Amino acid sequence: MQKLMSRMRAAMQKYDMVQDGDRIAVGVSGGKDSLALLVALAEMRRFYPAKFEVVAVTLDMGFENGGNWSQIKALCEEYNIEYVVRQTELSKVIFEYRKEDNPCSLCAKMRRGALHDAAKEMNCNKLALGHHMDDAAETFLMNLLSGGRIECFRPVTYLSRKDIYVIRPMVLAREGAVSCAAKHRSLPVQKSGCPMDGHSERENMKDLLNTLERKYPHLREKIVGALERGNLDGWGAHSPVNTN
């Protein structure tokens, strides 16, 4: 956990993610990434230069084989974190009503919108998401190969319509460090109920990067380094990118 918090502190300071008085909602899916982010931020409250609050919000997607959040509730009680579970019918909308060819894209968009609304309702001015360096490299490659775009998500984004900042404190941490932190703390990782879990385009990008890294070591770090040096999508700047 110390290694993860060190990388998080570097990202938080580099991109000026957290200020005094912030009330940060952490989007908690139940996976290792969001749980590690939640606990790391909770512990960083004790020593980070800026004083901030942490709350947690889970969107229950409505999958038949998911939705037991009791262990996460107990974890939040242990760390004195306010925890809210929002019931949704996103699974029905995505897989039954819309029947999208690319359900992951629609799901991500709808989940983000629901999380933004939940964070505002909890009187938070920031929403923290559990994306790490590997996610950034995969997203960059996915946008390039599938969409022909030089694009990635941003470390910090200001959503003017919602008047909320979205921050990603783990963008400088490798997935391995996140996994080690979750395992070391025995975090109550929940198995995803999504039928696309393990079969998405993101999984294809992960496999491709693993293959490429055998010939080009540290490729994920190189991709993120290129994003920073090129100041692409706010990766090299302290000021957040404004988007509607």
Secondary structure, DSSP 8 states (H G I E B T S, - for coil): -HHHHHHHHHHHHHTT---TTEEEEEE--SSHHHHHHHHHHHHHTTT-SS-EEEEEEEEE---TT----HHHHHHHHHTT-EEEEEE--HHHIIIIII--SSHHHHHHHHHHHHHHHHHHHTT-SEEE----HHHHHHHHHHHHHHH-------SEEEETTTTEEEE-TTTTS-HHHHHHHHHHTT--------TTTTSSHHHHHHHHHHHHHHHSTTHHHHHHHHHHHTTGGGTT-SS-EEE-
